[in-house]
Amino acid sequence: SLIGELRDALTPYRDGPCPLQVAYINGRAAATLALGDAWRIHPDDALLARLRGLEGIDRVDVVYA
């Protein structure tokens, strides 16, 4: 499942300083989920590449605020 693949991809990069949000959009609804502190990540090129390679992921963005 996509949720399991996301968990597996993100787990090695957890305990970082960056909060994570997941935007879900389909033909009928859209939602943005702000994941909790346990899912803060260390952003890394390898992580971004892995996320972009997952089936069902259309876009991966890093937003610096």
PyMOL Python script that loads the backbone (N, CA, C, O; Angstrom):
from pymol import cmd

cmd.read_pdbstr("""\
ATOM      1  N   SER A   1       0.841  -1.195   0.000  1.00  0.00           N
ATOM      2  CA  SER A   1       0.000   0.000   0.000  1.00  0.00           C
ATOM      3  C   SER A   1       0.884   1.256   0.000  1.00  0.00           C
ATOM      4  O   SER A   1       2.034   1.222   0.438  1.00  0.00           O
ATOM      5  N   LEU A   2       0.332   2.336  -0.490  1.00  0.00           N
ATOM      6  CA  LEU A   2       1.091   3.584  -0.551  1.00  0.00           C
ATOM      7  C   LEU A   2       1.482   4.059   0.845  1.00  0.00           C
ATOM      8  O   LEU A   2       2.587   4.566   1.037  1.00  0.00           O
ATOM      9  N   ILE A   3       0.598   3.903   1.811  1.00  0.00           N
ATOM     10  CA  ILE A   3       0.909   4.342   3.178  1.00  0.00           C
ATOM     11  C   ILE A   3       2.116   3.574   3.717  1.00  0.00           C
ATOM     12  O   ILE A   3       3.011   4.169   4.318  1.00  0.00           O
ATOM     13  N   GLY A   4       2.145   2.281   3.511  1.00  0.00           N
ATOM     14  CA  GLY A   4       3.282   1.477   3.951  1.00  0.00           C
ATOM     15  C   GLY A   4       4.571   1.865   3.242  1.00  0.00           C
ATOM     16  O   GLY A   4       5.636   1.907   3.858  1.00  0.00           O
ATOM     17  N   GLU A   5       4.474   2.147   1.947  1.00  0.00           N
ATOM     18  CA  GLU A   5       5.658   2.565   1.197  1.00  0.00           C
ATOM     19  C   GLU A   5       6.158   3.923   1.680  1.00  0.00           C
ATOM     20  O   GLU A   5       7.366   4.140   1.775  1.00  0.00           O
ATOM     21  N   LEU A   6       5.242   4.836   1.985  1.00  0.00           N
ATOM     22  CA  LEU A   6       5.636   6.135   2.542  1.00  0.00           C
ATOM     23  C   LEU A   6       6.341   5.957   3.879  1.00  0.00           C
ATOM     24  O   LEU A   6       7.392   6.552   4.121  1.00  0.00           O
ATOM     25  N   ARG A   7       5.759   5.137   4.744  1.00  0.00           N
ATOM     26  CA  ARG A   7       6.363   4.871   6.056  1.00  0.00           C
ATOM     27  C   ARG A   7       7.773   4.318   5.887  1.00  0.00           C
ATOM     28  O   ARG A   7       8.707   4.779   6.543  1.00  0.00           O
ATOM     29  N   ASP A   8       7.924   3.339   5.014  1.00  0.00           N
ATOM     30  CA  ASP A   8       9.230   2.717   4.804  1.00  0.00           C
ATOM     31  C   ASP A   8      10.246   3.710   4.245  1.00  0.00           C
ATOM     32  O   ASP A   8      11.418   3.679   4.620  1.00  0.00           O
ATOM     33  N   ALA A   9       9.798   4.587   3.351  1.00  0.00           N
ATOM     34  CA  ALA A   9      10.704   5.579   2.760  1.00  0.00           C
ATOM     35  C   ALA A   9      11.119   6.633   3.777  1.00  0.00           C
ATOM     36  O   ALA A   9      12.276   7.054   3.794  1.00  0.00           O
ATOM     37  N   LEU A  10      10.192   7.062   4.624  1.00  0.00           N
ATOM     38  CA  LEU A  10      10.449   8.155   5.558  1.00  0.00           C
ATOM     39  C   LEU A  10      11.194   7.728   6.821  1.00  0.00           C
ATOM     40  O   LEU A  10      11.951   8.518   7.385  1.00  0.00           O
ATOM     41  N   THR A  11      10.993   6.503   7.266  1.00  0.00           N
ATOM     42  CA  THR A  11      11.526   6.058   8.554  1.00  0.00           C
ATOM     43  C   THR A  11      13.022   6.314   8.735  1.00  0.00           C
ATOM     44  O   THR A  11      13.407   6.792   9.802  1.00  0.00           O
ATOM     45  N   PRO A  12      13.886   6.028   7.763  1.00  0.00           N
ATOM     46  CA  PRO A  12      15.319   6.273   7.987  1.00  0.00           C
ATOM     47  C   PRO A  12      15.683   7.756   8.132  1.00  0.00           C
ATOM     48  O   PRO A  12      16.787   8.079   8.572  1.00  0.00           O
ATOM     49  N   TYR A  13      14.779   8.644   7.771  1.00  0.00           N
ATOM     50  CA  TYR A  13      15.066  10.085   7.790  1.00  0.00           C
ATOM     51  C   TYR A  13      14.342  10.809   8.924  1.00  0.00           C
ATOM     52  O   TYR A  13      14.345  12.039   8.976  1.00  0.00           O
ATOM     53  N   ARG A  14      13.729  10.060   9.821  1.00  0.00           N
ATOM     54  CA  ARG A  14      12.981  10.653  10.933  1.00  0.00           C
ATOM     55  C   ARG A  14      13.909  11.279  11.958  1.00  0.00           C
ATOM     56  O   ARG A  14      15.130  11.136  11.900  1.00  0.00           O
ATOM     57  N   ASP A  15      13.284  11.983  12.905  1.00  0.00           N
ATOM     58  CA  ASP A  15      13.973  12.670  13.999  1.00  0.00           C
ATOM     59  C   ASP A  15      14.790  13.847  13.496  1.00  0.00           C
ATOM     60  O   ASP A  15      15.820  14.190  14.076  1.00  0.00           O
ATOM     61  N   GLY A  16      14.335  14.459  12.427  1.00  0.00           N
ATOM     62  CA  GLY A  16      15.003  15.633  11.883  1.00  0.00           C
ATOM     63  C   GLY A  16      14.312  16.918  12.299  1.00  0.00           C
ATOM     64  O   GLY A  16      13.369  16.886  13.089  1.00  0.00           O
ATOM     65  N   PRO A  17      14.768  18.041  11.780  1.00  0.00           N
ATOM     66  CA  PRO A  17      14.223  19.338  12.159  1.00  0.00           C
ATOM     67  C   PRO A  17      13.037  19.799  11.313  1.00  0.00           C
ATOM     68  O   PRO A  17      12.386  20.784  11.662  1.00  0.00           O
ATOM     69  N   CYS A  18      12.743  19.111  10.214  1.00  0.00           N
ATOM     70  CA  CYS A  18      11.762  19.620   9.251  1.00  0.00           C
ATOM     71  C   CYS A  18      10.395  18.961   9.410  1.00  0.00           C
ATOM     72  O   CYS A  18      10.283  17.737   9.345  1.00  0.00           O
ATOM     73  N   PRO A  19       9.353  19.773   9.620  1.00  0.00           N
ATOM     74  CA  PRO A  19       8.002  19.213   9.681  1.00  0.00           C
ATOM     75  C   PRO A  19       7.597  18.687   8.311  1.00  0.00           C
ATOM     76  O   PRO A  19       8.117  19.123   7.284  1.00  0.00           O
ATOM     77  N   LEU A  20       6.672  17.754   8.312  1.00  0.00           N
ATOM     78  CA  LEU A  20       6.255  17.100   7.076  1.00  0.00           C
ATOM     79  C   LEU A  20       4.754  17.249   6.893  1.00  0.00           C
ATOM     80  O   LEU A  20       3.977  17.025   7.822  1.00  0.00           O
ATOM     81  N   GLN A  21       4.360  17.626   5.696  1.00  0.00           N
ATOM     82  CA  GLN A  21       2.951  17.685   5.332  1.00  0.00           C
ATOM     83  C   GLN A  21       2.735  16.820   4.110  1.00  0.00           C
ATOM     84  O   GLN A  21       3.590  16.735   3.229  1.00  0.00           O
ATOM     85  N   VAL A  22       1.572  16.174   4.069  1.00  0.00           N
ATOM     86  CA  VAL A  22       1.196  15.350   2.932  1.00  0.00           C
ATOM     87  C   VAL A  22      -0.098  15.913   2.370  1.00  0.00           C
ATOM     88  O   VAL A  22      -1.098  16.015   3.081  1.00  0.00           O
ATOM     89  N   ALA A  23      -0.081  16.277   1.101  1.00  0.00           N
ATOM     90  CA  ALA A  23      -1.292  16.753   0.426  1.00  0.00           C
ATOM     91  C   ALA A  23      -1.872  15.586  -0.355  1.00  0.00           C
ATOM     92  O   ALA A  23      -1.185  14.949  -1.154  1.00  0.00           O
ATOM     93  N   TYR A  24      -3.150  15.317  -0.110  1.00  0.00           N
ATOM     94  CA  TYR A  24      -3.844  14.239  -0.811  1.00  0.00           C
ATOM     95  C   TYR A  24      -4.913  14.871  -1.687  1.00  0.00           C
ATOM     96  O   TYR A  24      -5.742  15.646  -1.210  1.00  0.00           O
ATOM     97  N   ILE A  25      -4.889  14.536  -2.962  1.00  0.00           N
ATOM     98  CA  ILE A  25      -5.857  15.100  -3.900  1.00  0.00           C
ATOM     99  C   ILE A  25      -6.342  13.978  -4.808  1.00  0.00           C
ATOM    100  O   ILE A  25      -5.548  13.234  -5.383  1.00  0.00           O
ATOM    101  N   ASN A  26      -7.673  13.870  -4.924  1.00  0.00           N
ATOM    102  CA  ASN A  26      -8.236  12.962  -5.920  1.00  0.00           C
ATOM    103  C   ASN A  26      -9.360  13.706  -6.643  1.00  0.00           C
ATOM    104  O   ASN A  26      -9.512  14.913  -6.455  1.00  0.00           O
ATOM    105  N   GLY A  27     -10.123  13.034  -7.439  1.00  0.00           N
ATOM    106  CA  GLY A  27     -11.156  13.682  -8.231  1.00  0.00           C
ATOM    107  C   GLY A  27     -12.304  14.269  -7.438  1.00  0.00           C
ATOM    108  O   GLY A  27     -13.085  15.053  -7.977  1.00  0.00           O
ATOM    109  N   ARG A  28     -12.427  13.908  -6.169  1.00  0.00           N
ATOM    110  CA  ARG A  28     -13.578  14.346  -5.379  1.00  0.00           C
ATOM    111  C   ARG A  28     -13.229  15.188  -4.171  1.00  0.00           C
ATOM    112  O   ARG A  28     -14.085  15.912  -3.663  1.00  0.00           O
ATOM    113  N   ALA A  29     -12.001  15.114  -3.698  1.00  0.00           N
ATOM    114  CA  ALA A  29     -11.656  15.820  -2.463  1.00  0.00           C
ATOM    115  C   ALA A  29     -10.160  16.100  -2.407  1.00  0.00           C
ATOM    116  O   ALA A  29      -9.364  15.531  -3.154  1.00  0.00           O
ATOM    117  N   ALA A  30      -9.811  16.999  -1.493  1.00  0.00           N
ATOM    118  CA  ALA A  30      -8.402  17.319  -1.256  1.00  0.00           C
ATOM    119  C   ALA A  30      -8.216  17.595   0.230  1.00  0.00           C
ATOM    120  O   ALA A  30      -9.096  18.156   0.883  1.00  0.00           O
ATOM    121  N   ALA A  31      -7.067  17.198   0.754  1.00  0.00           N
ATOM    122  CA  ALA A  31      -6.757  17.445   2.162  1.00  0.00           C
ATOM    123  C   ALA A  31      -5.245  17.552   2.328  1.00  0.00           C
ATOM    124  O   ALA A  31      -4.480  16.910   1.608  1.00  0.00           O
ATOM    125  N   THR A  32      -4.831  18.370   3.284  1.00  0.00           N
ATOM    126  CA  THR A  32      -3.423  18.454   3.652  1.00  0.00           C
ATOM    127  C   THR A  32      -3.289  17.944   5.078  1.00  0.00           C
ATOM    128  O   THR A  32      -3.964  18.424   5.988  1.00  0.00           O
ATOM    129  N   LEU A  33      -2.416  16.973   5.261  1.00  0.00           N
ATOM    130  CA  LEU A  33      -2.199  16.372   6.570  1.00  0.00           C
ATOM    131  C   LEU A  33      -0.849  16.824   7.109  1.00  0.00           C
ATOM    132  O   LEU A  33       0.185  16.582   6.485  1.00  0.00           O
ATOM    133  N   ALA A  34      -0.856  17.473   8.254  1.00  0.00           N
ATOM    134  CA  ALA A  34       0.385  17.856   8.931  1.00  0.00           C
ATOM    135  C   ALA A  34       0.748  16.711   9.871  1.00  0.00           C
ATOM    136  O   ALA A  34       0.047  16.463  10.852  1.00  0.00           O
ATOM    137  N   LEU A  35       1.834  16.022   9.573  1.00  0.00           N
ATOM    138  CA  LEU A  35       2.238  14.891  10.403  1.00  0.00           C
ATOM    139  C   LEU A  35       2.865  15.391  11.700  1.00  0.00           C
ATOM    140  O   LEU A  35       3.415  16.491  11.746  1.00  0.00           O
ATOM    141  N   GLY A  36       2.782  14.590  12.740  1.00  0.00           N
ATOM    142  CA  GLY A  36       3.263  14.980  14.058  1.00  0.00           C
ATOM    143  C   GLY A  36       4.781  15.051  14.153  1.00  0.00           C
ATOM    144  O   GLY A  36       5.500  14.708  13.215  1.00  0.00           O
ATOM    145  N   ASP A  37       5.246  15.502  15.305  1.00  0.00           N
ATOM    146  CA  ASP A  37       6.682  15.683  15.540  1.00  0.00           C
ATOM    147  C   ASP A  37       7.490  14.401  15.338  1.00  0.00           C
ATOM    148  O   ASP A  37       8.664  14.465  14.974  1.00  0.00           O
ATOM    149  N   ALA A  38       6.888  13.260  15.565  1.00  0.00           N
ATOM    150  CA  ALA A  38       7.593  11.989  15.377  1.00  0.00           C
ATOM    151  C   ALA A  38       7.975  11.766  13.918  1.00  0.00           C
ATOM    152  O   ALA A  38       8.826  10.929  13.617  1.00  0.00           O
ATOM    153  N   TRP A  39       7.348  12.514  13.015  1.00  0.00           N
ATOM    154  CA  TRP A  39       7.620  12.366  11.587  1.00  0.00           C
ATOM    155  C   TRP A  39       8.381  13.548  11.010  1.00  0.00           C
ATOM    156  O   TRP A  39       8.378  13.747   9.795  1.00  0.00           O
ATOM    157  N   ARG A  40       9.033  14.337  11.859  1.00  0.00           N
ATOM    158  CA  ARG A  40       9.932  15.374  11.339  1.00  0.00           C
ATOM    159  C   ARG A  40      11.101  14.665  10.675  1.00  0.00           C
ATOM    160  O   ARG A  40      11.570  13.636  11.161  1.00  0.00           O
ATOM    161  N   ILE A  41      11.566  15.214   9.571  1.00  0.00           N
ATOM    162  CA  ILE A  41      12.577  14.506   8.789  1.00  0.00           C
ATOM    163  C   ILE A  41      13.844  15.324   8.577  1.00  0.00           C
ATOM    164  O   ILE A  41      13.873  16.541   8.763  1.00  0.00           O
ATOM    165  N   HIS A  42      14.885  14.606   8.182  1.00  0.00           N
ATOM    166  CA  HIS A  42      16.117  15.191   7.652  1.00  0.00           C
ATOM    167  C   HIS A  42      15.956  15.146   6.132  1.00  0.00           C
ATOM    168  O   HIS A  42      16.049  14.064   5.551  1.00  0.00           O
ATOM    169  N   PRO A  43      15.717  16.278   5.467  1.00  0.00           N
ATOM    170  CA  PRO A  43      15.559  16.223   4.013  1.00  0.00           C
ATOM    171  C   PRO A  43      16.876  15.806   3.354  1.00  0.00           C
ATOM    172  O   PRO A  43      17.954  16.220   3.778  1.00  0.00           O
ATOM    173  N   ASP A  44      16.772  15.004   2.341  1.00  0.00           N
ATOM    174  CA  ASP A  44      17.958  14.442   1.696  1.00  0.00           C
ATOM    175  C   ASP A  44      17.598  14.131   0.240  1.00  0.00           C
ATOM    176  O   ASP A  44      16.467  13.740  -0.049  1.00  0.00           O
ATOM    177  N   ASP A  45      18.538  14.300  -0.658  1.00  0.00           N
ATOM    178  CA  ASP A  45      18.273  14.030  -2.074  1.00  0.00           C
ATOM    179  C   ASP A  45      17.819  12.592  -2.307  1.00  0.00           C
ATOM    180  O   ASP A  45      16.955  12.340  -3.147  1.00  0.00           O
ATOM    181  N   ALA A  46      18.397  11.651  -1.566  1.00  0.00           N
ATOM    182  CA  ALA A  46      18.018  10.245  -1.727  1.00  0.00           C
ATOM    183  C   ALA A  46      16.571  10.025  -1.301  1.00  0.00           C
ATOM    184  O   ALA A  46      15.844   9.266  -1.942  1.00  0.00           O
ATOM    185  N   LEU A  47      16.149  10.680  -0.227  1.00  0.00           N
ATOM    186  CA  LEU A  47      14.757  10.567   0.213  1.00  0.00           C
ATOM    187  C   LEU A  47      13.826  11.150  -0.837  1.00  0.00           C
ATOM    188  O   LEU A  47      12.825  10.528  -1.191  1.00  0.00           O
ATOM    189  N   LEU A  48      14.143  12.329  -1.335  1.00  0.00           N
ATOM    190  CA  LEU A  48      13.287  12.962  -2.339  1.00  0.00           C
ATOM    191  C   LEU A  48      13.173  12.089  -3.582  1.00  0.00           C
ATOM    192  O   LEU A  48      12.086  11.947  -4.141  1.00  0.00           O
ATOM    193  N   ALA A  49      14.273  11.508  -4.014  1.00  0.00           N
ATOM    194  CA  ALA A  49      14.245  10.626  -5.183  1.00  0.00           C
ATOM    195  C   ALA A  49      13.380   9.396  -4.920  1.00  0.00           C
ATOM    196  O   ALA A  49      12.622   8.962  -5.786  1.00  0.00           O
ATOM    197  N   ARG A  50      13.503   8.844  -3.719  1.00  0.00           N
ATOM    198  CA  ARG A  50      12.696   7.657  -3.392  1.00  0.00           C
ATOM    199  C   ARG A  50      11.214   7.998  -3.370  1.00  0.00           C
ATOM    200  O   ARG A  50      10.396   7.238  -3.889  1.00  0.00           O
ATOM    201  N   LEU A  51      10.859   9.132  -2.774  1.00  0.00           N
ATOM    202  CA  LEU A  51       9.457   9.540  -2.738  1.00  0.00           C
ATOM    203  C   LEU A  51       8.920   9.784  -4.142  1.00  0.00           C
ATOM    204  O   LEU A  51       7.799   9.385  -4.459  1.00  0.00           O
ATOM    205  N   ARG A  52       9.707  10.428  -4.971  1.00  0.00           N
ATOM    206  CA  ARG A  52       9.275  10.713  -6.350  1.00  0.00           C
ATOM    207  C   ARG A  52       9.094   9.432  -7.161  1.00  0.00           C
ATOM    208  O   ARG A  52       8.356   9.423  -8.147  1.00  0.00           O
ATOM    209  N   GLY A  53       9.750   8.370  -6.761  1.00  0.00           N
ATOM    210  CA  GLY A  53       9.641   7.105  -7.471  1.00  0.00           C
ATOM    211  C   GLY A  53       8.475   6.235  -7.046  1.00  0.00           C
ATOM    212  O   GLY A  53       8.221   5.200  -7.663  1.00  0.00           O
ATOM    213  N   LEU A  54       7.760   6.633  -6.003  1.00  0.00           N
ATOM    214  CA  LEU A  54       6.642   5.822  -5.525  1.00  0.00           C
ATOM    215  C   LEU A  54       5.434   5.962  -6.442  1.00  0.00           C
ATOM    216  O   LEU A  54       5.088   7.066  -6.865  1.00  0.00           O
ATOM    217  N   GLU A  55       4.799   4.840  -6.743  1.00  0.00           N
ATOM    218  CA  GLU A  55       3.563   4.830  -7.524  1.00  0.00           C
ATOM    219  C   GLU A  55       2.481   5.577  -6.750  1.00  0.00           C
ATOM    220  O   GLU A  55       2.247   5.285  -5.577  1.00  0.00           O
ATOM    221  N   GLY A  56       1.827   6.527  -7.388  1.00  0.00           N
ATOM    222  CA  GLY A  56       0.778   7.300  -6.735  1.00  0.00           C
ATOM    223  C   GLY A  56       1.248   8.648  -6.221  1.00  0.00           C
ATOM    224  O   GLY A  56       0.429   9.464  -5.796  1.00  0.00           O
ATOM    225  N   ILE A  57       2.545   8.898  -6.251  1.00  0.00           N
ATOM    226  CA  ILE A  57       3.086  10.198  -5.847  1.00  0.00           C
ATOM    227  C   ILE A  57       3.298  11.019  -7.113  1.00  0.00           C
ATOM    228  O   ILE A  57       4.084  10.643  -7.983  1.00  0.00           O
ATOM    229  N   ASP A  58       2.596  12.134  -7.209  1.00  0.00           N
ATOM    230  CA  ASP A  58       2.712  12.978  -8.402  1.00  0.00           C
ATOM    231  C   ASP A  58       3.741  14.082  -8.252  1.00  0.00           C
ATOM    232  O   ASP A  58       4.326  14.532  -9.237  1.00  0.00           O
ATOM    233  N   ARG A  59       3.964  14.521  -7.016  1.00  0.00           N
ATOM    234  CA  ARG A  59       4.870  15.652  -6.825  1.00  0.00           C
ATOM    235  C   ARG A  59       5.442  15.625  -5.417  1.00  0.00           C
ATOM    236  O   ARG A  59       4.749  15.277  -4.460  1.00  0.00           O
ATOM    237  N   VAL A  60       6.713  15.994  -5.298  1.00  0.00           N
ATOM    238  CA  VAL A  60       7.381  16.126  -4.004  1.00  0.00           C
ATOM    239  C   VAL A  60       8.035  17.493  -3.992  1.00  0.00           C
ATOM    240  O   VAL A  60       8.832  17.809  -4.875  1.00  0.00           O
ATOM    241  N   ASP A  61       7.707  18.308  -2.997  1.00  0.00           N
ATOM    242  CA  ASP A  61       8.261  19.656  -2.880  1.00  0.00           C
ATOM    243  C   ASP A  61       8.913  19.841  -1.522  1.00  0.00           C
ATOM    244  O   ASP A  61       8.445  19.299  -0.520  1.00  0.00           O
ATOM    245  N   VAL A  62       9.983  20.599  -1.493  1.00  0.00           N
ATOM    246  CA  VAL A  62      10.586  21.056  -0.245  1.00  0.00           C
ATOM    247  C   VAL A  62      10.304  22.548  -0.170  1.00  0.00           C
ATOM    248  O   VAL A  62      10.654  23.302  -1.077  1.00  0.00           O
ATOM    249  N   VAL A  63       9.666  22.968   0.921  1.00  0.00           N
ATOM    250  CA  VAL A  63       9.304  24.374   1.097  1.00  0.00           C
ATOM    251  C   VAL A  63      10.091  24.916   2.280  1.00  0.00           C
ATOM    252  O   VAL A  63       9.960  24.431   3.404  1.00  0.00           O
ATOM    253  N   TYR A  64      10.900  25.915   2.018  1.00  0.00           N
ATOM    254  CA  TYR A  64      11.673  26.554   3.080  1.00  0.00           C
ATOM    255  C   TYR A  64      10.929  27.801   3.519  1.00  0.00           C
ATOM    256  O   TYR A  64      10.565  28.643   2.698  1.00  0.00           O
ATOM    257  N   ALA A  65      10.708  27.912   4.823  1.00  0.00           N
ATOM    258  CA  ALA A  65       9.962  29.069   5.339  1.00  0.00           C
ATOM    259  C   ALA A  65      10.847  29.918   6.221  1.00  0.00           C
ATOM    260  O   ALA A  65      10.398  30.936   6.748  1.00  0.00           O
TER     261      ALA A  65
END
""", "prot")
cmd.dss("prot")
cmd.show_as("cartoon", "prot")
cmd.util.cbc("prot")
cmd.orient("prot")
